[in-house]
């Protein structure tokens, strides 16, 4: 609009006349209509206690205390409606035979989530922590992400839209930003620079994560010398640096959905995408700031494949397999994985993962949980993986810095692998509450020296009260701090290890049906389809 300066001036005039005030730090959860005669609080309590009788028929005082603690925190923070809403649409999915994942993220650490069938992972059995999911001293919206069958995920979103009103529900916008190379090419086009020259300059930007033009000028001498020698190239890069990181285009978030207590148009800007759908004008982080409830409705093709496999087994063999009820103690499954035969197995089929499986030789479910936590750049680069394998295979002795660490670290052979273990150590040795232990976990992630010194002093003081010598307490805290950078969320690892186990179980016991379902689920991906076809033929399966 450089030829119409008045139009540009008017945008400023309009902006100056806008008078909008946003109310922050206020949750705008939609209201869940509890059955007649119940408040939301009473209804949530009733659902959980009834489920407790079924899932924990011999529930002791400790289990009941855990449930009451979680319910009190949820009610006090004002999230009762949130849990009832999530439970409601997951119940809809299950009643309509839409496959739902066993859990995702830290929500699997909540016994309330488990009792409401939001997750199907027993948090007590696997030592998962509620405070890793919801810390009562750090008020923030709960984050329950749910995996649904990829093909039927839209049905769940449609249900939510109908129940809470189209004006109150929307998917979330995402903004694609100008990265270094794109910024250079776009600015070059505006400056009428020949494409070949612009492309040559753009290709000098190193292929590194989080690279920007300023960093590229320091790393790439050719680029720096070109900018020094040619004023036009310097101008190009200077303008591109200003535009770098700005929004370039919009799209719809793959999973994010907002559910509001009132019409969204009264709370936030809305945006119409090219296909006509209305989405939020705010992205994920901004949605949080204005107190709106967002959830991730994720589509997972593996769930689609598992459901298809169950159907094929029923049609061809007349056997009804409910994979959700299969026990995780299965020798054939672990034998298959120990051989590295993990093609098509959720999260375990990469070449690096196959190598790790053959070395580690998992023989129980806890090993699968550990494998998903181990196979990440931090542990792989630190030597932790090799140490873990040697300890598991009894090549070196397992030792503990203090006897109180043994019940916490026994399942990982004396190694701190999970964030939850660091929290448990802080509680058991340092006398931290679990809420305080979660704050310690966050502090370690931020690596702020002043904050860490305060936490260390507090830990040592608590350890001394537990009859732990100061030198030993100091050493244990340093150990926690060292491994905290590599620690993984055990709740998420446990939930996803369950999907890994289930796909491996189907492969071990119903190989032909598994491969058939696998091929069907990857028809959209020609590269994967080709690999799986070759694998099937190698295993002696005839493809008609």
ZARO-101805 format. One record per residue (C-alpha): residue in one letter; x, y, z. Coordinates in steps of 0.02 Angstrom, whole numbers. Example, Ala and Ser with C-alpha at 12.3 -4.5 7.8 and 13.67 -1.06 7.14 Angstrom:
# ZARO-101805
+------+--------+--------+--------+
: code :      x :      y :      z :
+------+--------+--------+--------+
:    A :    615 :   -225 :    390 :
:    S :    684 :    -53 :    357 :
+------+--------+--------+--------+
//
This chain:
# ZARO-101805
+------+--------+--------+--------+
: code :      x :      y :      z :
+------+--------+--------+--------+
:    X :      0 :      0 :      0 :
:    X :    146 :    118 :    -24 :
:    X :     45 :    211 :   -157 :
:    X :    -98 :    242 :    -35 :
:    X :    -20 :    323 :    119 :
:    X :   -191 :    376 :    184 :
:    X :   -242 :    193 :    199 :
:    X :    -89 :    157 :    304 :
:    X :   -120 :    309 :    412 :
:    X :   -299 :    253 :    441 :
:    X :   -241 :     87 :    514 :
:    X :   -150 :    185 :    650 :
:    X :   -304 :    294 :    679 :
:    X :   -414 :    140 :    698 :
:    X :   -291 :     56 :    816 :
:    X :   -285 :    212 :    926 :
:    X :   -475 :    213 :    940 :
:    X :   -484 :     31 :    995 :
:    X :   -522 :     16 :   1181 :
:    X :   -517 :   -164 :   1237 :
:    X :   -477 :   -230 :   1410 :
:    X :   -435 :   -412 :   1440 :
:    X :   -459 :   -496 :   1607 :
:    X :   -311 :   -609 :   1639 :
:    X :   -284 :   -748 :   1767 :
:    X :   -466 :   -795 :   1769 :
:    X :   -518 :   -970 :   1715 :
:    X :   -665 :   -971 :   1595 :
:    X :   -713 :  -1153 :   1606 :
:    X :   -877 :  -1206 :   1528 :
:    X :  -1009 :  -1265 :   1649 :
:    X :  -1040 :  -1452 :   1659 :
:    X :  -1220 :  -1494 :   1699 :
:    X :  -1214 :  -1622 :   1839 :
:    X :  -1365 :  -1737 :   1860 :
:    X :  -1511 :  -1670 :   1960 :
:    X :  -1477 :  -1670 :   2146 :
:    X :  -1287 :  -1660 :   2125 :
:    X :  -1166 :  -1516 :   2128 :
:    X :  -1015 :  -1535 :   2015 :
:    X :   -908 :  -1571 :   2168 :
:    X :  -1028 :  -1704 :   2233 :
:    X :  -1044 :  -1785 :   2062 :
:    X :   -856 :  -1796 :   2036 :
:    X :   -836 :  -1871 :   2210 :
:    X :   -975 :  -1997 :   2176 :
:    X :   -901 :  -2052 :   2009 :
:    X :   -729 :  -2077 :   2087 :
:    X :   -787 :  -2171 :   2241 :
:    X :   -895 :  -2290 :   2138 :
:    X :   -750 :  -2324 :   2021 :
:    X :   -634 :  -2346 :   2170 :
:    X :   -739 :  -2494 :   2230 :
:    X :   -718 :  -2577 :   2060 :
:    X :   -534 :  -2539 :   2024 :
:    X :   -470 :  -2552 :   2203 :
:    X :   -588 :  -2674 :   2291 :
:    X :   -468 :  -2686 :   2438 :
:    X :   -426 :  -2501 :   2444 :
:    X :   -327 :  -2459 :   2600 :
:    X :   -319 :  -2294 :   2692 :
:    X :   -169 :  -2237 :   2588 :
:    X :   -263 :  -2257 :   2424 :
:    X :   -417 :  -2168 :   2492 :
:    X :   -307 :  -2029 :   2559 :
:    X :   -227 :  -2007 :   2387 :
:    X :   -399 :  -1993 :   2307 :
:    X :   -463 :  -1866 :   2434 :
:    X :   -304 :  -1764 :   2416 :
:    X :   -324 :  -1754 :   2227 :
:    X :   -509 :  -1713 :   2238 :
:    X :   -475 :  -1575 :   2365 :
:    X :   -342 :  -1497 :   2253 :
:    X :   -451 :  -1508 :   2098 :
:    X :   -599 :  -1430 :   2187 :
:    X :   -496 :  -1295 :   2271 :
:    X :   -417 :  -1242 :   2107 :
:    X :   -586 :  -1237 :   2021 :
:    X :   -554 :  -1377 :   1897 :
:    X :   -698 :  -1493 :   1941 :
:    X :   -793 :  -1447 :   1784 :
:    X :   -636 :  -1477 :   1679 :
:    X :   -621 :  -1658 :   1734 :
:    X :   -807 :  -1691 :   1711 :
:    X :   -802 :  -1619 :   1534 :
:    X :   -651 :  -1725 :   1485 :
:    X :   -730 :  -1880 :   1561 :
:    X :   -891 :  -1846 :   1466 :
:    X :   -818 :  -1838 :   1290 :
:    X :   -703 :  -1986 :   1322 :
:    X :   -855 :  -2082 :   1383 :
:    X :   -942 :  -2035 :   1220 :
:    X :   -793 :  -2101 :   1121 :
:    X :   -787 :  -2266 :   1214 :
:    X :   -975 :  -2292 :   1202 :
:    X :   -964 :  -2266 :   1014 :
:    X :   -816 :  -2385 :    995 :
:    X :   -695 :  -2244 :    952 :
:    X :   -523 :  -2303 :   1009 :
:    X :   -446 :  -2196 :   1146 :
:    X :   -265 :  -2203 :   1202 :
:    X :   -217 :  -2261 :   1377 :
:    X :   -152 :  -2088 :   1420 :
:    X :    -29 :  -1955 :   1369 :
:    X :     81 :  -1836 :   1465 :
:    X :     76 :  -1806 :   1652 :
:    X :   -113 :  -1834 :   1669 :
:    X :    -78 :  -2020 :   1687 :
:    X :     -9 :  -1979 :   1860 :
:    X :   -182 :  -1937 :   1927 :
:    X :   -289 :  -2067 :   2015 :
:    X :   -442 :  -1959 :   1977 :
:    X :   -401 :  -1971 :   1791 :
:    X :   -385 :  -2160 :   1810 :
:    X :   -548 :  -2180 :   1906 :
:    X :   -642 :  -2074 :   1779 :
:    X :   -570 :  -2180 :   1636 :
:    X :   -486 :  -2026 :   1564 :
:    X :   -329 :  -2132 :   1574 :
:    X :   -314 :  -2320 :   1594 :
:    X :   -143 :  -2323 :   1678 :
:    X :   -144 :  -2363 :   1864 :
:    X :    -36 :  -2224 :   1938 :
:    X :    -10 :  -2316 :   2102 :
:    X :     53 :  -2474 :   2018 :
:    X :    185 :  -2378 :   1921 :
:    X :    232 :  -2247 :   2051 :
:    X :    163 :  -2097 :   1955 :
:    X :    139 :  -1931 :   2043 :
:    X :    -11 :  -1814 :   2045 :
:    X :     96 :  -1660 :   2081 :
:    X :    193 :  -1689 :   1919 :
:    X :     24 :  -1659 :   1835 :
:    X :    -59 :  -1529 :   1946 :
:    X :     38 :  -1431 :   2076 :
:    X :    -79 :  -1348 :   2202 :
:    X :     48 :  -1210 :   2236 :
:    X :     67 :  -1163 :   2051 :
:    X :   -105 :  -1124 :   1985 :
:    X :   -109 :  -1160 :   1799 :
:    X :   -237 :  -1244 :   1689 :
:    X :   -228 :  -1434 :   1689 :
:    X :   -159 :  -1508 :   1529 :
:    X :   -247 :  -1668 :   1479 :
:    X :   -202 :  -1721 :   1303 :
:    X :   -298 :  -1866 :   1228 :
:    X :   -256 :  -1982 :   1085 :
:    X :   -403 :  -2041 :    980 :
:    X :   -416 :  -2153 :    829 :
:    X :   -351 :  -2046 :    686 :
:    X :   -499 :  -2081 :    571 :
:    X :   -635 :  -2051 :    702 :
:    X :   -562 :  -1904 :    798 :
:    X :   -678 :  -1781 :    707 :
:    X :   -829 :  -1871 :    782 :
:    X :   -770 :  -1826 :    957 :
:    X :   -743 :  -1644 :    910 :
:    X :   -916 :  -1640 :    829 :
:    X :   -991 :  -1707 :    991 :
:    X :   -907 :  -1570 :   1092 :
:    X :   -967 :  -1437 :    970 :
:    X :  -1147 :  -1499 :    981 :
:    X :  -1144 :  -1514 :   1171 :
:    X :  -1067 :  -1344 :   1212 :
:    X :  -1121 :  -1245 :   1059 :
:    X :  -1030 :  -1201 :    899 :
:    X :  -1008 :  -1022 :    960 :
:    X :   -916 :  -1085 :   1116 :
:    X :   -798 :  -1210 :   1033 :
:    X :   -659 :  -1182 :    906 :
:    X :   -498 :  -1257 :    848 :
:    X :   -341 :  -1155 :    880 :
:    X :   -243 :  -1052 :    755 :
:    X :    -56 :  -1071 :    729 :
:    X :     58 :   -942 :    651 :
:    X :    195 :   -994 :    532 :
:    X :    341 :   -877 :    557 :
:    X :    474 :   -814 :    438 :
:    X :    633 :   -913 :    461 :
:    X :    802 :   -849 :    403 :
:    X :    802 :   -924 :    228 :
:    X :    621 :   -880 :    191 :
:    X :    646 :   -702 :    255 :
:    X :    795 :   -679 :    138 :
:    X :    700 :   -746 :    -13 :
:    X :    544 :   -641 :     24 :
:    X :    643 :   -480 :     48 :
:    X :    747 :   -515 :   -108 :
:    X :    587 :   -531 :   -208 :
:    X :    526 :   -363 :   -142 :
:    X :    694 :   -284 :   -187 :
:    X :    684 :   -357 :   -364 :
:    X :    842 :   -456 :   -336 :
:    X :    866 :   -601 :   -459 :
:    X :    805 :   -767 :   -390 :
:    X :    969 :   -856 :   -423 :
:    X :   1065 :   -729 :   -319 :
:    X :    938 :   -732 :   -177 :
:    X :    940 :   -922 :   -177 :
:    X :   1131 :   -924 :   -170 :
:    X :   1128 :   -809 :    -17 :
:    X :    989 :   -907 :     69 :
:    X :   1083 :  -1071 :     46 :
:    X :   1229 :   -999 :    145 :
:    X :   1121 :  -1005 :    303 :
:    X :   1185 :  -1158 :    400 :
:    X :   1067 :  -1305 :    425 :
:    X :   1058 :  -1290 :    614 :
:    X :    912 :  -1286 :    736 :
:    X :    864 :  -1112 :    797 :
:    X :    977 :  -1029 :    670 :
:    X :    949 :   -845 :    633 :
:    X :   1033 :   -722 :    516 :
:    X :   1138 :   -641 :    652 :
:    X :   1206 :   -810 :    704 :
:    X :   1232 :   -861 :    522 :
:    X :   1340 :   -707 :    493 :
:    X :   1453 :   -763 :    636 :
:    X :   1462 :   -944 :    578 :
:    X :   1475 :   -923 :    390 :
:    X :   1625 :   -816 :    334 :
:    X :   1568 :   -813 :    152 :
:    X :   1401 :   -736 :    200 :
:    X :   1486 :   -607 :    312 :
:    X :   1610 :   -556 :    177 :
:    X :   1471 :   -540 :     46 :
:    X :   1375 :   -424 :    163 :
:    X :   1530 :   -319 :    193 :
:    X :   1574 :   -306 :      8 :
:    X :   1401 :   -274 :    -67 :
:    X :   1285 :   -138 :      4 :
:    X :   1134 :   -221 :    -80 :
:    X :   1165 :   -385 :      7 :
:    X :   1192 :   -294 :    172 :
:    X :   1025 :   -203 :    145 :
:    X :    941 :   -369 :    106 :
:    X :   1006 :   -451 :    264 :
:    X :    968 :   -299 :    374 :
:    X :    786 :   -296 :    317 :
:    X :    771 :   -485 :    330 :
:    X :    834 :   -478 :    510 :
:    X :    692 :   -359 :    554 :
:    X :    561 :   -474 :    475 :
:    X :    636 :   -635 :    540 :
:    X :    521 :   -720 :    666 :
:    X :    366 :   -622 :    613 :
:    X :    208 :   -716 :    564 :
:    X :    202 :   -763 :    380 :
:    X :     46 :   -871 :    365 :
:    X :    -87 :   -953 :    472 :
:    X :   -147 :  -1131 :    487 :
:    X :   -253 :  -1235 :    605 :
:    X :   -169 :  -1322 :    752 :
:    X :   -165 :  -1509 :    724 :
:    X :   -248 :  -1549 :    890 :
:    X :   -291 :  -1395 :    994 :
:    X :   -473 :  -1360 :   1035 :
:    X :   -546 :  -1224 :   1147 :
:    X :   -708 :  -1248 :   1245 :
:    X :   -776 :  -1089 :   1325 :
:    X :   -909 :  -1042 :   1451 :
:    X :   -978 :   -909 :   1334 :
:    X :   -971 :   -863 :   1150 :
:    X :   -790 :   -847 :   1099 :
:    X :   -826 :   -690 :    998 :
:    X :   -856 :   -601 :   1165 :
:    X :   -684 :   -650 :   1230 :
:    X :   -557 :   -662 :   1090 :
:    X :   -535 :   -622 :    905 :
:    X :   -588 :   -758 :    784 :
:    X :   -521 :   -801 :    612 :
:    X :   -598 :   -885 :    461 :
:    X :   -478 :  -1005 :    375 :
:    X :   -490 :  -1036 :    187 :
:    X :   -603 :  -1189 :    205 :
:    X :   -729 :  -1082 :    298 :
:    X :   -702 :  -1147 :    475 :
:    X :   -691 :  -1021 :    617 :
:    X :   -536 :  -1037 :    727 :
:    X :   -469 :   -936 :    872 :
:    X :   -369 :   -781 :    827 :
:    X :   -252 :   -820 :    972 :
:    X :   -124 :   -958 :    972 :
:    X :    -97 :  -1086 :   1110 :
:    X :      6 :   -978 :   1228 :
:    X :   -112 :   -830 :   1216 :
:    X :   -264 :   -941 :   1244 :
:    X :   -187 :   -991 :   1410 :
:    X :   -162 :   -811 :   1463 :
:    X :   -345 :   -764 :   1441 :
:    X :   -400 :   -914 :   1546 :
:    X :   -483 :  -1017 :   1410 :
:    X :   -486 :  -1206 :   1421 :
:    X :   -386 :  -1288 :   1284 :
:    X :   -363 :  -1472 :   1252 :
:    X :   -269 :  -1575 :   1127 :
:    X :   -379 :  -1697 :   1031 :
:    X :   -241 :  -1794 :    945 :
:    X :   -266 :  -1918 :    805 :
:    X :   -153 :  -2070 :    823 :
:    X :   -145 :  -2190 :    677 :
:    X :    -79 :  -2329 :    789 :
:    X :   -246 :  -2334 :    880 :
:    X :   -333 :  -2349 :    712 :
:    X :   -216 :  -2492 :    666 :
:    X :   -245 :  -2584 :    831 :
:    X :   -433 :  -2572 :    809 :
:    X :   -419 :  -2635 :    629 :
:    X :   -310 :  -2780 :    687 :
:    X :   -437 :  -2831 :    820 :
:    X :   -572 :  -2829 :    685 :
:    X :   -469 :  -2937 :    566 :
:    X :   -434 :  -3064 :    705 :
:    X :   -621 :  -3073 :    742 :
:    X :   -666 :  -3098 :    558 :
:    X :   -532 :  -3225 :    515 :
:    X :   -515 :  -3324 :    677 :
:    X :   -675 :  -3289 :    770 :
:    X :   -575 :  -3230 :    920 :
:    X :   -623 :  -3073 :   1015 :
:    X :   -464 :  -2988 :   1072 :
:    X :   -483 :  -2841 :   1191 :
:    X :   -307 :  -2774 :   1188 :
:    X :   -344 :  -2656 :   1333 :
:    X :   -363 :  -2807 :   1448 :
:    X :   -207 :  -2904 :   1394 :
:    X :    -85 :  -2929 :   1539 :
:    X :     86 :  -2853 :   1515 :
:    X :    173 :  -3014 :   1571 :
:    X :    198 :  -3101 :   1404 :
:    X :    357 :  -3195 :   1361 :
:    X :    325 :  -3201 :   1173 :
:    X :    308 :  -3012 :   1163 :
:    X :    471 :  -2976 :   1254 :
:    X :    561 :  -3111 :   1156 :
:    X :    508 :  -3027 :    993 :
:    X :    568 :  -2858 :   1054 :
:    X :    732 :  -2926 :   1122 :
:    X :    772 :  -2988 :    947 :
:    X :    748 :  -2811 :    882 :
:    X :    601 :  -2867 :    774 :
:    X :    503 :  -2708 :    804 :
:    X :    448 :  -2653 :    630 :
:    X :    275 :  -2577 :    649 :
:    X :    285 :  -2572 :    839 :
:    X :    237 :  -2403 :    911 :
:    X :    388 :  -2293 :    955 :
:    X :    510 :  -2439 :    939 :
:    X :    541 :  -2465 :    754 :
:    X :    686 :  -2347 :    713 :
:    X :    856 :  -2424 :    678 :
:    X :    928 :  -2347 :    836 :
:    X :    785 :  -2412 :    941 :
:    X :    802 :  -2588 :    867 :
:    X :    985 :  -2586 :    916 :
:    X :    941 :  -2530 :   1092 :
:    X :    810 :  -2667 :   1109 :
:    X :    936 :  -2802 :   1060 :
:    X :   1063 :  -2735 :   1185 :
:    X :    944 :  -2705 :   1330 :
:    X :    836 :  -2860 :   1302 :
:    X :    675 :  -2804 :   1390 :
:    X :    590 :  -2941 :   1490 :
:    X :    460 :  -2842 :   1585 :
:    X :    347 :  -2692 :   1558 :
:    X :    454 :  -2577 :   1665 :
:    X :    595 :  -2604 :   1540 :
:    X :    486 :  -2535 :   1400 :
:    X :    446 :  -2382 :   1506 :
:    X :    633 :  -2357 :   1531 :
:    X :    676 :  -2383 :   1347 :
:    X :    561 :  -2240 :   1294 :
:    X :    643 :  -2128 :   1424 :
:    X :    820 :  -2182 :   1378 :
:    X :    808 :  -2161 :   1190 :
:    X :    834 :  -1973 :   1188 :
:    X :    986 :  -1866 :   1145 :
:    X :   1030 :  -1825 :   1327 :
:    X :   1041 :  -2003 :   1396 :
:    X :   1116 :  -2070 :   1234 :
:    X :   1254 :  -1940 :   1236 :
:    X :   1292 :  -1950 :   1422 :
:    X :   1337 :  -2134 :   1436 :
:    X :   1182 :  -2165 :   1541 :
:    X :   1113 :  -2292 :   1417 :
:    X :   1270 :  -2399 :   1421 :
:    X :   1274 :  -2390 :   1611 :
:    X :   1090 :  -2440 :   1620 :
:    X :   1115 :  -2590 :   1505 :
:    X :   1268 :  -2652 :   1601 :
:    X :   1175 :  -2641 :   1765 :
:    X :   1021 :  -2728 :   1697 :
:    X :   1125 :  -2868 :   1623 :
:    X :   1221 :  -2885 :   1788 :
:    X :   1386 :  -2841 :   1707 :
:    X :   1419 :  -2715 :   1846 :
:    X :   1356 :  -2706 :   2024 :
:    X :   1207 :  -2597 :   2069 :
:    X :   1241 :  -2480 :   2214 :
:    X :   1146 :  -2342 :   2302 :
:    X :   1214 :  -2186 :   2387 :
:    X :   1091 :  -2214 :   2530 :
:    X :    972 :  -2353 :   2581 :
:    X :    823 :  -2236 :   2560 :
:    X :    861 :  -2227 :   2374 :
:    X :    841 :  -2414 :   2344 :
:    X :    649 :  -2422 :   2338 :
:    X :    647 :  -2269 :   2224 :
:    X :    784 :  -2322 :   2102 :
:    X :    774 :  -2513 :   2105 :
:    X :    670 :  -2526 :   1945 :
:    X :    799 :  -2422 :   1850 :
:    X :    948 :  -2515 :   1923 :
:    X :   1006 :  -2372 :   2033 :
:    X :    998 :  -2238 :   1898 :
:    X :    891 :  -2080 :   1908 :
:    X :    795 :  -2092 :   1745 :
:    X :    628 :  -2008 :   1779 :
:    X :    581 :  -1836 :   1842 :
:    X :    465 :  -1922 :   1965 :
:    X :    615 :  -2011 :   2044 :
:    X :    701 :  -1844 :   2076 :
:    X :    541 :  -1785 :   2160 :
:    X :    529 :  -1943 :   2266 :
:    X :    710 :  -1925 :   2322 :
:    X :    678 :  -1745 :   2374 :
:    X :    528 :  -1804 :   2474 :
:    X :    603 :  -1961 :   2551 :
:    X :    775 :  -1892 :   2595 :
:    X :    751 :  -1704 :   2596 :
:    X :    583 :  -1698 :   2683 :
:    X :    503 :  -1600 :   2540 :
:    X :    317 :  -1611 :   2513 :
:    X :    275 :  -1674 :   2338 :
:    X :    220 :  -1498 :   2295 :
:    X :    391 :  -1431 :   2348 :
:    X :    476 :  -1574 :   2256 :
:    X :    389 :  -1522 :   2095 :
:    X :    450 :  -1344 :   2120 :
:    X :    626 :  -1415 :   2140 :
:    X :    604 :  -1512 :   1977 :
:    X :    554 :  -1353 :   1886 :
:    X :    699 :  -1257 :   1965 :
:    X :    822 :  -1387 :   1902 :
:    X :    750 :  -1369 :   1729 :
:    X :    779 :  -1180 :   1732 :
:    X :    957 :  -1199 :   1800 :
:    X :    955 :  -1034 :   1895 :
:    X :   1105 :  -1034 :   2016 :
:    X :   1023 :   -928 :   2152 :
:    X :    865 :  -1033 :   2151 :
:    X :    965 :  -1195 :   2151 :
:    X :   1070 :  -1139 :   2300 :
:    X :    911 :  -1106 :   2399 :
:    X :    842 :  -1277 :   2352 :
:    X :   1005 :  -1364 :   2395 :
:    X :   1012 :  -1282 :   2566 :
:    X :    832 :  -1335 :   2598 :
:    X :    868 :  -1514 :   2541 :
:    X :   1022 :  -1534 :   2651 :
:    X :    928 :  -1464 :   2801 :
:    X :    787 :  -1589 :   2774 :
:    X :    909 :  -1732 :   2746 :
:    X :    999 :  -1694 :   2910 :
:    X :    831 :  -1708 :   2997 :
:    X :    815 :  -1881 :   2919 :
:    X :    984 :  -1932 :   2991 :
:    X :   1075 :  -1916 :   2824 :
:    X :   1251 :  -1848 :   2845 :
:    X :   1283 :  -1678 :   2767 :
:    X :   1420 :  -1738 :   2649 :
:    X :   1308 :  -1880 :   2589 :
:    X :   1159 :  -1762 :   2568 :
:    X :   1268 :  -1642 :   2468 :
:    X :   1324 :  -1784 :   2354 :
:    X :   1146 :  -1848 :   2328 :
:    X :   1082 :  -1674 :   2284 :
:    X :   1222 :  -1654 :   2156 :
:    X :   1172 :  -1824 :   2086 :
:    X :    991 :  -1768 :   2068 :
:    X :   1048 :  -1606 :   1987 :
:    X :   1160 :  -1700 :   1865 :
:    X :   1025 :  -1819 :   1806 :
:    X :    882 :  -1694 :   1812 :
:    X :    932 :  -1629 :   1641 :
:    X :    905 :  -1802 :   1568 :
:    X :    753 :  -1851 :   1671 :
:    X :    595 :  -1893 :   1576 :
:    X :    412 :  -1884 :   1623 :
:    X :    374 :  -2061 :   1684 :
:    X :    185 :  -2038 :   1667 :
:    X :    201 :  -2007 :   1481 :
:    X :    331 :  -2144 :   1458 :
:    X :    218 :  -2269 :   1547 :
:    X :     64 :  -2225 :   1444 :
:    X :    157 :  -2236 :   1279 :
:    X :    250 :  -2394 :   1331 :
:    X :     77 :  -2472 :   1350 :
:    X :     39 :  -2435 :   1167 :
:    X :    210 :  -2504 :   1120 :
:    X :    175 :  -2664 :   1217 :
:    X :      2 :  -2686 :   1140 :
:    X :     64 :  -2669 :    962 :
:    X :    208 :  -2789 :    999 :
:    X :     86 :  -2912 :   1079 :
:    X :    -25 :  -2913 :    924 :
:    X :    128 :  -2937 :    815 :
:    X :    193 :  -3080 :    921 :
:    X :     28 :  -3175 :    929 :
:    X :    -67 :  -3125 :    770 :
:    X :     71 :  -3085 :    648 :
:    X :    -24 :  -3098 :    484 :
:    X :   -172 :  -2997 :    549 :
:    X :    -53 :  -2869 :    622 :
:    X :     40 :  -2844 :    458 :
:    X :   -125 :  -2831 :    362 :
:    X :   -187 :  -2694 :    479 :
:    X :    -17 :  -2608 :    474 :
:    X :    -17 :  -2600 :    284 :
:    X :   -195 :  -2534 :    282 :
:    X :   -151 :  -2397 :    407 :
:    X :     -5 :  -2335 :    302 :
:    X :    -89 :  -2325 :    131 :
:    X :    -66 :  -2136 :    137 :
:    X :    123 :  -2151 :    159 :
:    X :    206 :  -2227 :      6 :
:    X :    380 :  -2235 :     84 :
:    X :    322 :  -2328 :    240 :
:    X :    206 :  -2437 :    138 :
:    X :    351 :  -2491 :     28 :
:    X :    458 :  -2533 :    181 :
:    X :    318 :  -2634 :    262 :
:    X :    281 :  -2728 :    100 :
:    X :    464 :  -2778 :     87 :
:    X :    463 :  -2830 :    271 :
:    X :    305 :  -2934 :    248 :
:    X :    375 :  -3024 :     97 :
:    X :    539 :  -3056 :    188 :
:    X :    437 :  -3138 :    327 :
:    X :    349 :  -3251 :    202 :
:    X :    182 :  -3162 :    187 :
:    X :    107 :  -3165 :     13 :
:    X :     32 :  -2999 :    -42 :
:    X :   -116 :  -3022 :   -160 :
+------+--------+--------+--------+
//
